[in-house]
Amino acid sequence: MDVPPLVTERLDGENVRTRVDLGGEDAVFVTPTRTLVYRAEGLLSDESVSAYPHDVERIDVTSGRRKTTVELTYVDTAGKFTVPDERTDDVLVPLLEGVLTATGVTDRTETVRRAFRFSELTLVVTDARLLKHVGGAVWDDDYESFPFSAVTDLDTEAGEVATGLVITVDGRPQRVKLPSDEADAVVHAVESALLAYHDVDALPDLRDDEDVADKGSKGGTNNFDDAGIDPLVDEPDTEENHPAIDRVTDNAVEESTDDRGNREELIERIEALEAAVERQNDLLEQQRETIETLVDELRRGR
């Protein structure tokens, strides 16, 4: 692993576990106790290294159009750094692993396999447990831990706009509500980690007869009342709340050729305007990023 000399000077004898390239020569280096952000020499600055210890109180992640800001809050201070959007998960996973170890949530031998952020819900899958956090922060003291040693079953409950991940811990089902379009990735990550932990090939090997009987008697359900979290998306209203609407038949209204042509022309003009606005937004974002880079370098005395 290529480590710049300036980073080596700041390691204090620690080993680098992970290096994440940020573009150019900039990179993030994660050790067991700290995350080091290396910035190469720029137009207005010399190279620098910023260190962020892992004994944090809270981590916040804010995504922009092209960059993500990672803010770490400590007892008496705070710090933040930015990474390209496409590198967010690459940086966040080893950073969370270090933080969870430093704060005693996970064992030093545990490895974070995946991290998922869904609005007010963050899920962290390690090789020994599933961590569920509710709130705006990626990490603080408000979390639940489901150790794989106590898990005997894993299932899903399909809904129209949300999918329930049902993980049975100590004989009691724990439900986590997921956006349906992201559910497959979460289920695969949890199932793979769970099977690897128990060294089995399939979920039925985890289930005992009592679990199977209970599941057969209860049947599928979309009830998340005991999940203990705010819903990520609103559940669709039932038909009882919406009386039937009298619909006009296709033959009741005949659209004229002129009206249809005017509508198509209007749609084309709107699409052209949207494309122009998007181009302008891209240019403004590029200018903003250039200004931020210059300001950042000036603040560092470069």
C-alpha positions in Angstrom: 0.0 0.0 0.0 1.4 3.4 -1.1 1.5 5.7 1.9 2.8 9.3 1.5 5.7 10.2 3.8 3.7 12.9 5.5 1.0 10.4 6.4 3.7 8.0 7.7 4.9 10.7 10.0 1.4 11.0 11.5 0.8 7.2 12.0 2.6 7.1 15.4 3.4 3.4 14.8 -0.1 2.4 13.7 -0.8 0.3 10.7 -3.0 1.5 7.9 -6.0 -0.8 7.5 -7.6 0.9 4.5 -6.7 3.4 1.9 -9.4 5.1 -0.2 -8.3 7.2 -3.2 -10.3 10.4 -3.6 -9.0 11.4 -7.0 -5.7 12.9 -8.0 -3.3 12.2 -5.2 -5.7 12.9 -2.3 -6.6 9.9 -0.2 -8.2 8.7 3.1 -6.2 6.4 5.4 -8.0 4.5 8.1 -6.0 3.1 11.1 -7.5 1.3 14.1 -7.9 4.5 16.1 -8.0 7.4 13.5 -9.0 8.4 10.0 -6.4 10.5 8.3 -7.3 12.7 5.3 -4.4 13.4 3.0 -4.5 16.4 0.6 -1.8 16.6 -2.0 -0.1 19.9 -3.0 -2.6 22.2 -4.7 -2.5 25.5 -6.6 -2.5 27.5 -3.4 -1.4 25.1 -0.8 1.1 22.5 0.3 0.3 18.9 1.1 -1.5 18.3 4.5 -2.9 15.6 6.7 -5.9 16.0 9.0 -6.5 13.4 11.7 -10.0 12.4 13.0 -9.9 10.1 16.1 -12.6 7.4 16.2 -13.8 8.0 19.7 -16.7 10.2 18.4 -20.1 11.0 19.8 -21.8 11.3 16.5 -21.3 11.0 12.8 -23.4 13.0 10.2 -23.2 12.4 6.5 -24.6 15.0 4.1 -24.7 14.3 0.4 -24.5 17.0 -2.2 -24.6 16.9 -6.0 -21.0 15.8 -6.3 -19.5 15.8 -2.9 -20.4 14.3 0.5 -19.5 15.9 3.8 -18.6 13.7 6.7 -18.9 15.5 10.1 -17.6 14.0 13.3 -18.8 15.4 16.6 -16.7 14.9 19.8 -17.3 15.8 23.4 -15.8 19.2 23.1 -15.2 19.8 19.4 -16.1 18.7 15.9 -14.4 18.2 12.5 -15.5 17.5 9.0 -14.1 16.7 5.6 -15.5 16.1 2.1 -15.1 13.2 -0.3 -16.4 12.6 -3.8 -20.0 11.2 -3.8 -18.9 8.0 -5.5 -16.4 7.3 -2.7 -18.8 7.8 0.2 -19.4 4.2 1.0 -15.8 3.3 0.5 -14.8 5.8 3.2 -17.8 5.3 5.5 -17.5 1.5 6.0 -13.9 1.5 7.4 -14.6 4.7 9.3 -17.7 3.2 10.9 -15.7 0.0 11.7 -13.2 2.1 13.6 -15.8 4.1 15.4 -17.9 1.1 16.5 -14.8 -0.6 17.8 -13.5 2.5 19.6 -16.8 3.1 21.3 -17.2 -0.6 22.4 -20.2 -1.4 20.2 -18.4 -4.1 18.3 -15.5 -6.4 19.1 -12.0 -5.6 17.8 -12.2 -8.8 15.6 -15.4 -7.7 13.9 -15.5 -6.4 10.4 -18.1 -4.1 8.9 -19.4 -5.7 5.7 -21.9 -3.2 4.5 -23.6 0.1 5.6 -27.0 1.3 4.4 -28.4 4.8 4.8 -32.2 5.3 4.2 -33.4 8.7 5.3 -33.9 8.3 9.0 -32.6 4.7 9.2 -29.1 3.4 9.1 -28.2 -0.3 9.0 -24.7 -1.6 9.6 -24.0 -5.3 8.8 -20.9 -6.7 10.5 -19.7 -10.3 10.4 -21.3 -10.9 13.8 -24.4 -8.7 14.1 -26.9 -6.3 12.6 -27.0 -2.8 14.0 -30.1 -0.6 13.5 -29.9 3.1 14.1 -32.9 5.5 14.0 -32.3 9.2 13.4 -30.6 11.7 11.2 -27.1 10.8 12.2 -25.3 7.8 10.8 -24.1 7.0 14.3 -24.8 8.0 17.9 -25.9 6.2 21.0 -29.5 5.6 19.7 -29.2 2.1 18.2 -30.2 -1.5 18.5 -27.9 -4.5 18.1 -29.0 -8.0 16.9 -26.1 -10.4 17.5 -26.1 -13.3 15.0 -25.4 -15.7 17.8 -29.0 -15.2 18.9 -30.6 -15.2 15.4 -32.6 -18.3 14.4 -34.5 -17.0 11.3 -34.6 -14.4 8.6 -37.5 -13.6 6.4 -39.1 -10.8 4.4 -42.7 -9.4 4.2 -43.5 -7.7 0.9 -45.5 -4.5 0.7 -46.4 -2.2 -2.2 -44.0 0.5 -1.3 -41.9 -1.0 1.5 -40.5 -4.4 2.4 -40.1 -5.7 5.9 -36.9 -7.5 7.0 -37.9 -9.9 9.8 -35.0 -11.1 11.9 -35.8 -13.6 14.7 -33.7 -12.9 17.7 -34.0 -15.1 20.8 -37.3 -16.4 19.5 -38.8 -12.9 18.9 -39.2 -11.4 15.5 -37.7 -7.9 15.0 -38.9 -6.0 12.0 -37.0 -3.4 10.0 -38.9 -1.5 7.3 -37.0 -0.9 4.1 -37.6 0.8 0.8 -38.6 -1.9 -1.6 -36.2 -0.9 -4.3 -33.3 -1.3 -1.8 -34.5 -4.3 0.1 -32.8 -7.0 -2.0 -29.3 -5.6 -1.3 -30.0 -5.4 2.4 -31.4 -8.9 2.6 -28.5 -10.3 0.6 -26.0 -8.6 2.9 -27.6 -9.7 6.1 -28.3 -13.3 4.9 -24.7 -13.7 3.6 -23.2 -12.5 6.9 -25.6 -14.6 9.0 -24.9 -17.8 7.1 -21.2 -17.2 7.2 -21.3 -16.6 11.0 -23.2 -19.9 11.6 -21.2 -21.7 8.9 -24.3 -23.1 7.2 -25.4 -23.1 3.6 -29.1 -22.1 3.9 -31.6 -20.4 6.2 -33.6 -23.6 7.0 -30.5 -24.8 8.8 -31.0 -22.0 11.3 -34.7 -22.7 12.0 -36.1 -25.1 14.5 -39.5 -26.7 14.4 -41.0 -24.2 16.7 -40.0 -21.3 14.6 -41.5 -22.9 11.5 -44.8 -23.7 13.3 -45.1 -20.2 14.6 -44.4 -18.7 11.2 -47.0 -21.0 9.6 -49.7 -20.0 12.0 -49.1 -16.3 11.8 -48.8 -16.1 8.0 -47.5 -13.0 6.1 -48.2 -9.6 7.5 -47.2 -6.0 6.8 -47.7 -4.8 10.4 -44.7 -2.9 11.6 -46.2 -1.5 14.8 -43.6 -3.1 17.0 -40.6 -2.0 14.8 -40.0 1.0 17.0 -39.2 3.3 14.1 -40.9 6.0 12.1 -41.9 4.7 8.7 -39.6 5.6 5.9 -42.5 6.0 3.5 -46.2 6.4 4.0 -48.3 3.3 3.8 -50.9 3.5 1.1 -54.4 4.3 2.3 -57.0 1.6 2.2 -60.0 1.6 -0.1 -62.2 2.3 2.9 -60.6 5.8 3.2 -61.2 6.5 -0.5 -64.7 6.1 -1.9 -65.0 5.1 -5.5 -64.5 7.8 -8.1 -66.8 8.0 -11.1 -64.4 7.9 -14.1 -65.1 9.5 -17.4 -65.1 7.0 -20.3 -62.6 7.4 -23.1 -65.4 8.4 -25.5 -66.8 11.1 -23.3 -64.2 13.7 -24.1 -62.6 14.0 -27.6 -59.4 15.9 -27.8 -59.0 18.1 -30.9 -55.9 17.8 -33.1 -55.0 21.4 -32.3 -55.2 20.9 -28.6 -53.1 17.8 -28.9 -50.5 19.6 -31.0 -50.4 22.5 -28.5 -49.9 20.2 -25.6 -47.0 18.3 -27.4 -45.4 21.7 -28.2 -45.7 22.8 -24.6 -44.2 19.5 -23.3 -41.2 20.0 -25.7 -40.6 23.5 -24.5 -40.8 22.4 -20.9 -38.3 19.6 -21.5 -35.9 22.1 -23.2 -36.2 24.5 -20.3 -35.5 21.7 -17.9 -32.4 20.7 -19.8 -31.2 24.3 -19.8 -31.7 24.6 -16.1 -29.9 21.4 -15.5 -26.9 22.7 -17.5 -26.9 25.9 -15.6 -27.0 24.0 -12.3 -24.1 21.9 -13.4 -22.0 25.0 -14.2 -23.0 26.7 -10.9 -22.0 23.5 -9.0 -18.6 23.4 -10.7 -18.0 27.0 -9.9 -19.1 26.4 -6.3 -16.7 23.5 -5.9 -13.8 25.5 -7.4 -14.5 28.3 -4.9 -14.8 25.8 -2.0 -11.4 24.3 -3.0 -9.7 27.7 -3.1 -11.3 28.7 0.3 -10.3 25.4 1.9 -6.7 25.8 0.7 -6.6 29.5 1.8 -7.9 28.4 5.3 -5.1 25.9 5.5 -2.6 28.7 4.9 -1.7 27.5 1.4 
